Amino acid sequence: MTPTPARITALDTHDIRFPTSRDLDGSDAMNPDPDYSAAYAVLRTDAGDGHEGHGFAFTIGRGNDVQVAAIDALRGHVVGRSVDELCADPATLSRDLVGDSQLRWLGPEKGVMHMAIGAVVNAVWDLAAKRAGKPLWRFLADAEPEWIVRQIDFRYLTDALTPEQALDLLRRGQQGAGARACALLERGYPAYTTSAGWLGYDDAKLTRLATAAVADGFRLIKLKVGADLADDVRRCRTARAAVGPDVRLAIDANQRWDVDEAIRWTRALAEFDPYWIEEPTSPDDILGHAAIRRAVAPVKVASGEHAQNRIVVKQLLQAGAIDVLQLDAARVGGVNENLAVLLLAARFGVPVCPHAGGVGLCELVQHLAMFDYVAVAGTTEDRAIEYVDHLHDHFLDPVVIREGHYTAPTAPGFSAAMRPESVARYTYPGGAYWAADPDREKGRTA
């Protein structure tokens, strides 16, 4: 008798919100009071092996319920599928979700629906890596180049990256991959920190946290800017005095400026030797980024965390608009699309410094950067993963930082699973924290 194949039996969703606005953690010029949140998805199966797939989309509070509803809308595409087939070829689900003829009208391939697709696709990759008994970075690095190429949608990319070129990059990446994997396990992957530089922090807190970050081994500190130029001059002077001349200092405007304003403001801060200016204008303004880059050199331009899809990334690279690509694990349509993003960056020779300033983003994006180091780019030179020092205790496999480096995960999966007690406590609005919160009805997150 042929055994019944294991199936996906449920896609559960949760609206999880953390009150980070209370201490101004995460505050910047565009987002002064964020409550870091996750539209959280869990794939359950009847395989009997105890494995689940976990994924999420990151938001900053209000609207997280909208993101959850978008994930709920994908349930019919996932429940009932063969677990073995899905884990053997996650691209089948990615193609079906992105290509749905009616859902596609809501994007196409951008916004709330595309982020929902990313949450579900990432949950499948989490499940696949767990069933293989490997952390995701290793699962990807050990895969055959031909299989990786089959996971990628090359529509709209072939004027910049063809399947043949991607395969060549991956085959070259196999050379020395074993030694790099060993080096990664030994010393980790460089990190940079934003934890000292939130816009709502006073100068004393900025100095204390920046000094501690340097002592902890970080060689790049990022500072939020863009609300008031005089304040930014003072804060950059404070930060530079705290970290000294030999530590890189990056600045991040979070899309605050028009193009000419970005040029003037960045030049005004140039005396503090900023390594890059991040998101100086709208993330959709590719030509604006290119103009800013030409005007503010040698200050580098970094962007990409809000790039809606691989096509926007392609154009940023083609236009010579950025010096540093800031990939985000949850903004686009999941691992499949981020494989294309990594290979585009490699094709153009642009370093990837992933964005990770949100709940769970550090946990996810470390895997993508480590795969890139081991099997694609082959270097960590001028590369670092953003690190924000909060909310990691809510994850079963939290990031570990040692001497300014991410320690390579060894637990199977994508490090996306949250602690059940955290899910219960911070589910909005009925979780224990929010049910007892007197400010809940005052509009801060409602």
Beta strands, then each sheet from edge to edge (+ up, - down):
strand 1: 8-17
strand 2: 37-45
strand 3: 53-59
strand 4: 189-193
strand 5: 220-224
strand 6: 248-252
strand 7: 274-278
strand 8: 300-303
strand 9: 324-325
strand 10: 385-387
strand 11: 401-402
strand 12: 405-406
sheet 1: 1+ 2- 3+
sheet 2: 10+ 4+ 12- 11+
sheet 3: 5+ 6+ 7+ 8+ 9+
end
